């Protein structure tokens, strides 16, 4: 297969600010996301543990903070 001239290769490593996210199969926060995509605005601490939550601004206009990897799950992109 030939290289696609209009694309570039990018390696993503975890959740980071400006990442685009959407709900996954473990999502259990009803319609907080408006059923759309969101953008990670900040990586935060959760109950004193650094870098284990993400603040997301949803395309619907809502915002929320979600734990990363809680009970082995990652939703969001949360």
N, C-alpha and C positions, 0 to 999 in steps of 0.2 A: 504494500500500500504506500502511495506517495504521501509526502508531507502536505498538510493543508496549509496553503499560503496565507490564509486569512485568520489563522488561530495561533495562539501562543500557549506554551506549556507552563502551567503554574502548579506548584505543590502547596497544598493547604495543610496546615498543622494545627488542628484544634479550632476553637472559637476565638475570634479576635475582633477588635473594633472595625466596623464597616463591613463585616461579613453579612451576606444576605442569608436569611434563615426562613424556614417555614415549619409548621407542625409536622411531627412524625407519628408513628404508630403508638407511641407511649403518651401522647398528649392527653391531659386530663383537666384542662383549664377552660372547658366549655368554648365559648366564642370570643375569648379575650383578644385573640389575634385578628378577629374579623374575617377569618377564613382566607387570609392573604399572606403575603410575604412581609418580612420585617428586616430591620437593619440593626445589628449590634452596635450600641452607642458607647458601651463601657463594660469592662470586666471588673467585677467587684468582689469584696469579701462577703461571706455569709456566716453569721454568728461567730465572727472572729477568725474564720479560716480564709486566708487570702486566695484570691483568684478562683473562687469556686461558684461564682454566679455571673450572669450576664444581664445587662439592662438592654431591652429591645424596644425600639420604636417601630410599631406596626404601621403598614401602609394605610390601615383603617383610621389612623390618628391616635390610637391608644398606645400606652407604654406599659411595660411591666418588667420586673426583675425575676429571673428564673435560675434555679440551682442547676449547676452543671454536673452531670454524672450521678445524681442522687439515686441511690438504690441500683446502681449500675446502668442507669438510663440517661440518655442524652436527648432532650426534646428541644429542638430549636437550632436548633437549632434551637428547641426548648419550649 
